[in-house]
Amino acid sequence: MTDRRAKIGYNPSSLFIAQDILKFGKLLDTIPNVDSIWIPESWGREAFVMLGAISTLTRRIKLGTSIVSIFSRSPATAAMAASTLDNISSNRAIIGLGASTPTLAENWHGIKFEHPLQRMKEYVTCFNIIASGEKIDYNGKFFKLKNMKIMYQSSRKKIPVFLGAVNSGMIKLATEIADGTILYLRPFNELGNTIKLIKSLTSKKPKGFEICSVFITAVSNKYPDLARERVAKTLAFYVAVGNYYNEFLSSHGYENEVKQITIEYQKHGVQNIAKLVTDSMLDSLSIYGTVDDCIKSLKRFLTCGISLPILQVNPVKDSEQSIKDSLVLAEIV
């Protein structure tokens, strides 16, 4: 999946309305360095519908899910969605899968969150078989599929699968069964160490292994202070509601900030938690400020060895101007 050319991906945050995302995708398709657009999914937009709409407005950029939960669909449903998207887009789909969180799995999808590693391994195995067009007979712990075959498989044998990974177990699994991994909210120094580990584990993969890292991003020449405030709000929200990220960041240098954010969130909700995010924490995890500020941050993160940086763009004041400002960063990769 990797190549020598410079490239960048974009992930329009859930703060954009659907119409803005469609415009975003159309613009990205005109910029040579832009590799892909990635659509998140939690309890808001459905990723495959959004990517299908984008596919009709674009011809070149890859279309990625970042990420869809393995607790939200069966492997067959995901394979049907992926194959459909791949066919209507002329083989541009990338399927980002993740375990998501216990809250989303249980409170939103009504499925008990258990054994995410083993479930992911079975899920990807089943997904690959079904998407390839082969008949599936699979007898696993979580999935028991019998004598079925997809009616309209992708026109290519293999649709790329990337795994969203936080802990070391999921990262190792990604290097074994996937075509890439999607990292998120990893402090700068830890990110570099993780990428070194991934490269050592995948050095002998014949087709390479894509190492993506998503960065919370807000760009504004006119309102740099609001850009900082915007990324702080997004970061604080993930810390407050995401148990995995809460624990991970607490154990990687930000125990005090995480503790304060968590206490404030439990007492008073989200209103003031962004004020507890320090500059050190923001600089280590996100990209924000003026275009020049963001260029410097992006260049710094690229030194970690990422093969595909993905900017999770958050709007500042005017959505259209935020999109235009963020596109400047594609010119420096």
N, C-alpha and C positions, 0 to 999 in steps of 0.2 A: 504493500500500500504506500510506502514512502517513495519519494523521488528527490532529485537534487534541486528542483526549482523552489524558490521562496513561495510560501503560501500562508494563508490565514483563513480562519473560519469566523462566522458571525452567528450569534445566538440572540435574536431579539427577545428581550425579557418579556415576562407576562404583563408588564405595565403598558405595553403597546396594544392598541386595538388591532383587530384583524386586518383592517384596510391598510393600516400603516405597515404591517408586516409584509403584505403583498407588494407594496411599493418598494419596501426595503429589498425584498428578494429580487425584484426586477432590476434595481440599481446594481446590486451585487453581481449580477450576471454580466454586467458590462465592464467589470474591473478584472484585468488578467490575473492579478495575484490572489484574488479571492477563490478559495478552493471549494467552500461549502457554506450552506446555511443550516442551522441546527434549531429544531423546535422542541422546547421543553414540554413536559406534561406532568401535572400533579393533580389538582382538582379544578383546573380551569379548562384550557383548550385541549381538544383531542389532536394529537400530533400528526397522525396520518392524513386526516382531512385537510389540515393546514398545509402540509407538504404537497398533497395532491393539487391543491389550488396553486401553490407556488410553481409546481412543475409545468403548469400550462402557460406560465408567463416567462419561463426561463428555458435555456437550451444547453447550458454548459455546467453550471455549478452543481455540486453534489448535494443531496438532500438527506439530512441526518436527523434521527430522533435522539434527543439528549435531555433526559433519557425516558424510555418507557419502562414501567415496572413489570417484572415477571409475575407479580401478583395481580395484575390488572387484566391479563389476557391469557388464554391457553396458548401453548406453542403453535397450535394449528391456526388460531385466529391471528396471531402475530405473523405467521408465515404467509397467510393469505393477504394480509394488509401489505406486507413487505413486497410480495411478488406483484401485487397489483400496482403499487407505487413504482416498482422497478420497471415494469412493462410500459406504463404510461409516460415515464420519464426517460426512456431509452437507457436504462441501466445506470441510473445515478443515485440509487438508494444506498444509504448506510444505516444499519439498525443498531442504535445505541440502547443497550439493555442494562437495567440495574435492579437491585433488590428493593430500592426505595426505603421506606421506614415502616415500623410497626403500626404507627398511627394511620398512615395511608392504606396499608394492606388490610388492617382490621376494621377501622372506623369508616373507611370510604368504600373498600371493595368487599368487605365482609369475609376475608380469608385470613386464617390464622397465620401469623408471621413466625415461621419456624424453619430452621435448617437452610438459611439462604444460600450457602455455598453449594450444598448438594443439590438443592432445587435448581440453582443456576446451571450447574453442570448438565443435569438432565434436560433442562429447558433448551439450552443451546444445541445439544445433540439432536433433540426432536425437531427443533426449528430448522436446522441444516438439512436433515433428511427430507422434511416436508417441502421446503423451499426448492430443493434440488429436483423435485418431480418424482423421486423414488417412492415406492410403496413403503409405508411404515408399519412395522410390527415391533413395538417397544414395550418392555415390561420393567418399569422402574419403580422406585419407591413412591414418587409423586405423580408420575404419568404412565398410564397403561393404555397404549394406543394400538388398535388392531386393524390390520388389513385395509388401510385407507390410503388414498393417493390424491393429491391436490389436482383440481381440474385444469387450472391455468397457472402453471409454474412460471417463474422468471425465464426469460430467454437466455440467461446465463446460468451456469451450473451453480455458482456460489455468490450469494449476496453477502457483502462484508458485515461482520458483527463486531461491535466494540462493546466492552463492558465498562460501565461506570464503577469505579472502585475507590473505597476509602481505606479499608484495612488491608493488612499485608496478605491475608488469605485470599481475598478477592483479586488483588493485584496479581498474585502468583497464578491463580486460576485463569485470569485473562491471558497471561502469557502462554498458557498451555492450550486453550481451546478457542481463543478469539483472534481477530485480525488487528485489534488495537485496544487501547484503554482510554477512558475519559476521566481525567483527574479534576478535582475541584477543591477549592479552599485548602490548599496546602501551602504553608508558610515557605518563603523563598528558599531558605537553607534546606528544609526538609524536602522540598520539591526537587532540588538538585540531587539529593541523596537517593530519592525514590527513582528518579530517571536513570541514575547510574545502575541501580539494581535491575530495573526493567531491561536495560540494554544488555546487561550481563546474562539475563535469563533468555533473551531473544536473539542473541548474536548469531545463532546458527539457523534461524528461520529463513528459508530460501526466498520468501516473498516479502521479507521485511515485516515490521510491526509498527503501527502508527501510535505515537504517544501524543495524545491530545491533553491540553490543560485549558480549562475554562476560567476566565478571569472576569469578576464583576467589574464593569466598566461604565464610566460616565464622563463624557467629554463636553466641555463648553468653554469657548474663549470668552464669551460674554459673562457667564456666571460660574466661574471656577469654584467659588465657595459652595454654591448649590450643588455642583457636581460632587464635591466631597461629601456633602450632607446626604446626597442620594445613595452613594455607594455605602456609606456608613449605615443608612437605614436598611439597605438590602442585606448587608453582612450581619448586622445585629439581629435581623429577623431569622436568618438561617441558624445563628447561634442559639436563639431563644427557643425555636420550635423543632430543630433537628438534633435529636439525641446523639447521632453519630458524629456530627460536626462539633457539637458541644463538647463531647468527650475527647475527640481528636485534637481540637485546638487547645483544650485545657491541658492536655498532656504534651503539647508541643510549643510551650513558651508563653501561652496566654491564659494561664489559670486564673489570674486576678481579674482580667477583663471579662472572661466567660462567667465567672462567679457573680460579678456585679450585674452583668446583663441578665443573667438567669433570675437573680433575686428581684431585680426591678420588674422584669416581665411577669413574674409570678404575683407580685404585689399590685402592679398598676397597668399591666398590658404593654403594648408596643410603643406607646406615645413618646417616651423619653429614653428608650434604650440606645438609640443611635448616639446619644451624647456620651455614652460610656465606652465607645470605640476609640482607641487611641490612634495617633498618627502612625506609630510604630506598627500596630496591627494592620492598619489600612495599607501602608506601604508594602508590607510583606505579602499581602493577599490580593490586592486589587489595583486597578488602573483608573486614575481620576485626575480631573483638573483641566487645564488648557490643553490644546493639541500638542504643544511642545512638552508639557508635563507628561502626557500620556505616551508620547513617542519615547521619552527617556525610560519610563517604566516598562514599556513593552520590550525595548531593546535589552533591558536588564533581565527580564524574565526569559528572554530567548537564549541567554547565556547558559541556562540550565540544561539545554539540550532537547527542548520540546520539538517534535516534528510538526505539530499543528497547534498553534495558539488559537483559541476560540474566544472571541470577545462577547461577553454577555452584556449587551448594550442596554443601559437604563436611560430613559429619556430625562432631560433636564429642561424644564419649562416647555419649550416647543419641540414636539416629537420630530417634525420634519428636519429642523435644524440639527437636532441631536444625531439623526441618521447621517446627515451630510458631514458633520464634524467627525463622526466615528470612521467614516470611509477614508479619511486622510491617512489613518493608521495602516491601511492596506498597502500604502505606497512605500513603507519603510521595511517590510519584512524581507 
